[in-house]
Amino acid sequence: MKTIKRILLGLGIIIILALITGFFLVRHISNRAVPDYNEDIVLQGLTDEVEIFRDEFGVPHVYAQNEKDLYRVVGYLMAQDRLWQMDLVRRVTTGRLSEIFGEDMIEADHLLRSLRIPEKSEMLTYNINPFIIECVEAFTDGVNQYLKDYQKKLSFEFAVLGYKPDKWEPIHSFNLIGYMCWNLTKGLPAEIFLLKVQQIIGTQQFDELFPDQSIQESIYPGFLSAGIPEPYINIQAAIEKIHRLGVQIFSGSNNWAVSGQLTETGFPIVANDMHLGLDVAPGIWYQMHQCVPGKLNVTGVMLSGAPFIICGHNDSIAWGMTNVAADNIDFYEETINPGDSNQYKFNGDWKNMKVVEERIAIKGGDTVLRINRFTHRGPVISGFTGVKNKVISARWIGNEKSNEVRTVYLLNRATNWQNFKDAVSSFISISQNIVYGDVSGNIGLYCAAGVPVREGNPGLILPGDTSLYDWKGLVPFEMLPHSFNPPEGYVVSANNKTAGPDFPYYISTWFDLPNRYNRIVEMIRETGQHNGSSIIKIQTDQHSKWVEKILSAVLPLVDENNEKINSNPAFQSLRTWDFNYTVESIEATLFEVFYIQLLMAICMDELGEELYEELLGVDLLASYVIDKIVSGEQISWCDDISTPGRIEDFRDMVNQSFVLAFDWLEANYGPDQQNWQWGKHHQISFKHQLGSVDILNRLFKLECGPFPVGGSYHTVCQYSYPMKTPFLANHGASERHVFNLSDWDLSLTVIPTGSSGIPASNFYCNQSEMYINNEYHPDPFSREEVERLAKYHAVFSGE
């Protein structure tokens, strides 16, 4: 017995020691990369001292005496806070995800390499001002000095995944442009769906899937846009894997500016909130203030891996961006030589494709071989789409000549509308509606986009054997829609239609319905004189114009004799509902469930279960169908083809859907309607990319949340959810800014997570609760205010 006790005691001691050792090991790995923001640092290559102040939110304010010193320190600071995120984005742009995540990412890497992003970056370097390249090189040097200093103190991801990052190179920063271009193709989710649907439904029903653009308000009333719907081929499976990594950029957005005639101070106010994948920590944006006295004073948000402010303000102007949703990708069916599969017919001759062997390294040491082929237009993408018996190539704007690095560099330094226009004139591959305001009282909005000029009527796939449908260039910058000091005193964009039917060039089909746009305009008009608080009220508004429109059409159609519907208290409350999507709203939950049931009733019979599931992932097409019906258009989708001998109409669909909605709610949430409150089911969590591994999530505390949230995909304050898996939110405002041009120190901002990408840092998700509660923090700009609010101070100096 004594021997057994000694053995058990020994085992117990070993287990305790192992647990203690494990605890301290995890703690060491978790905390080793957390920087001391008060630490003075010697940085090789600096010619003068550089001061860094950080406020209570960890946002750095960098003061240098020259630009090269500034960007060298910026590179070091960004690597301190976001190194693994920088490396992740770099791997996305170069198609090297399989090296750290394994074979699941092979097809994503194959697709990403077909985009030739590094080739575009090489082309870009020949068109950039040499001094801008020197600034990027200084940024690169700062990143690499951090890598050298912290080789043994890298953040936990490198230890868990078992690798060390390569040195940073300037091309890695330029590569971000190519990735942003690809990420902005708004119609991609609809592509394979439309190709499949066209095979099983008639022409009338197919046409009814496209939006009725004649009823949509346009962003630029003075410019008007013509075009024919163009569905695309899909490459969505690989893209969804990439988006799950939290590196999605510029997906949606709101921005607007009100002139001094509509503000209390007599100066403009500019607002911006860019929408993208929201359920990942850290978010894609990095907040920073950069100052070189007499040369540069700019603050805003940056992309992890690039040295310049993407959206923000300087001493003179403020600017923000929304996605144009431009159709800047076309697809071509190629005629292949029967005797040589690497040749395609073009204008009567056989042309050789460029064939590239892609060797994709996989975690663990294996390498797989994939082939990418290219026509003169671009990559052959049919292998990614599941399209059989066809060879489809693509031409997209990301491979065209552009100079977005020049744009953001000049925006950081612009002082007036002319400077602003000159800067955005080279913003070609990344199509954005860019809002503007300046301290002289001017406001404006410019559609800075690469819009192809092409012959013929865009269709599903264009013939590739002729040059007739090749791009003939891009719409000249001066002819793109824009507005400057409009008489109404405001400009607004929310991914809705860019221009009206008389505009001579086709821009796109895949615009958002104007629900957010209409609500923003409504709130601007109903307030006499705006201030920061009234702008915040707009930016955080959760009133739905979409629901207001739908319910005004469907409630009169409910059968008065249907007791199951009319006797339900939740249904009766819909009649007096204010359409606000608060977390307490029962009506919001009822409507969202009803809406999904309505889509099912209208579309399931024609599409079948498999294609209907795909439709739920293409929210634009679903909303176009419903919008047409509630606008009074008679469409053929309302008849249930599974009931021969009877023709149903929209009234039948409405009544059926309410009954099914109540059945679904009671089955899933119970009969107590207090359990139907929107915030109990519509929630969001901010989770690290490795947080899906439960043990890592527990050990390193990778997740922040869940938080109950209001709003939906159709409210100004957007919290979208995938209809396939309702109602967990995954998309919304990636930052919120309110720029007060009467006094920059009165500007306000917030991001969903925090400055740091290190989960053990106090600044990992320190803004999350503030963001969820629609609160903002100061965005100090003057040196006096920066120092007054500073909680940390460090000095960087040369040797």
Secondary structure as GFF3:
##gff-version 3
##sequence-region A 1 799
A	DSSP	alpha_helix	2	31	.	.	.	ID=ss1
A	DSSP	beta_strand	41	42	.	.	.	ID=ss2
A	DSSP	beta_strand	50	54	.	.	.	ID=ss3
A	DSSP	beta_strand	60	63	.	.	.	ID=ss4
A	DSSP	alpha_helix	67	94	.	.	.	ID=ss5
A	DSSP	alpha_helix	98	101	.	.	.	ID=ss6
A	DSSP	three_ten_helix	103	105	.	.	.	ID=ss7
A	DSSP	alpha_helix	106	114	.	.	.	ID=ss8
A	DSSP	alpha_helix	117	125	.	.	.	ID=ss9
A	DSSP	alpha_helix	130	149	.	.	.	ID=ss10
A	DSSP	alpha_helix	156	161	.	.	.	ID=ss11
A	DSSP	alpha_helix	170	183	.	.	.	ID=ss12
A	DSSP	three_ten_helix	188	190	.	.	.	ID=ss13
A	DSSP	alpha_helix	191	197	.	.	.	ID=ss14
A	DSSP	alpha_helix	203	207	.	.	.	ID=ss15
A	DSSP	three_ten_helix	213	215	.	.	.	ID=ss16
A	DSSP	alpha_helix	236	243	.	.	.	ID=ss17
A	DSSP	beta_strand	252	258	.	.	.	ID=ss18
A	DSSP	three_ten_helix	260	262	.	.	.	ID=ss19
A	DSSP	beta_strand	269	277	.	.	.	ID=ss20
A	DSSP	beta_strand	285	292	.	.	.	ID=ss21
A	DSSP	beta_strand	296	303	.	.	.	ID=ss22
A	DSSP	beta_strand	311	314	.	.	.	ID=ss23
A	DSSP	beta_strand	317	323	.	.	.	ID=ss24
A	DSSP	beta_strand	329	334	.	.	.	ID=ss25
A	DSSP	beta_strand	336	337	.	.	.	ID=ss26
A	DSSP	beta_strand	340	346	.	.	.	ID=ss27
A	DSSP	beta_strand	349	352	.	.	.	ID=ss28
A	DSSP	beta_strand	354	361	.	.	.	ID=ss29
A	DSSP	beta_strand	367	374	.	.	.	ID=ss30
A	DSSP	alpha_helix	382	385	.	.	.	ID=ss31
A	DSSP	beta_strand	391	396	.	.	.	ID=ss32
A	DSSP	three_ten_helix	397	399	.	.	.	ID=ss33
A	DSSP	alpha_helix	404	411	.	.	.	ID=ss34
A	DSSP	alpha_helix	417	424	.	.	.	ID=ss35
A	DSSP	beta_strand	432	438	.	.	.	ID=ss36
A	DSSP	beta_strand	443	448	.	.	.	ID=ss37
A	DSSP	beta_strand	462	463	.	.	.	ID=ss38
A	DSSP	three_ten_helix	467	469	.	.	.	ID=ss39
A	DSSP	three_ten_helix	477	479	.	.	.	ID=ss40
A	DSSP	beta_strand	482	484	.	.	.	ID=ss41
A	DSSP	beta_strand	490	493	.	.	.	ID=ss42
A	DSSP	alpha_helix	515	526	.	.	.	ID=ss43
A	DSSP	alpha_helix	532	539	.	.	.	ID=ss44
A	DSSP	alpha_helix	545	554	.	.	.	ID=ss45
A	DSSP	three_ten_helix	555	557	.	.	.	ID=ss46
A	DSSP	alpha_helix	563	566	.	.	.	ID=ss47
A	DSSP	alpha_helix	569	574	.	.	.	ID=ss48
A	DSSP	alpha_helix	586	616	.	.	.	ID=ss49
A	DSSP	alpha_helix	619	630	.	.	.	ID=ss50
A	DSSP	three_ten_helix	636	638	.	.	.	ID=ss51
A	DSSP	alpha_helix	650	669	.	.	.	ID=ss52
A	DSSP	three_ten_helix	673	676	.	.	.	ID=ss53
A	DSSP	three_ten_helix	678	680	.	.	.	ID=ss54
A	DSSP	beta_strand	683	687	.	.	.	ID=ss55
A	DSSP	alpha_helix	694	700	.	.	.	ID=ss56
A	DSSP	beta_strand	703	708	.	.	.	ID=ss57
A	DSSP	beta_strand	719	720	.	.	.	ID=ss58
A	DSSP	beta_strand	731	733	.	.	.	ID=ss59
A	DSSP	beta_strand	736	740	.	.	.	ID=ss60
A	DSSP	three_ten_helix	744	746	.	.	.	ID=ss61
A	DSSP	beta_strand	748	750	.	.	.	ID=ss62
A	DSSP	alpha_helix	768	772	.	.	.	ID=ss63
A	DSSP	beta_strand	777	778	.	.	.	ID=ss64
A	DSSP	alpha_helix	783	789	.	.	.	ID=ss65
A	DSSP	beta_strand	792	797	.	.	.	ID=ss66
###
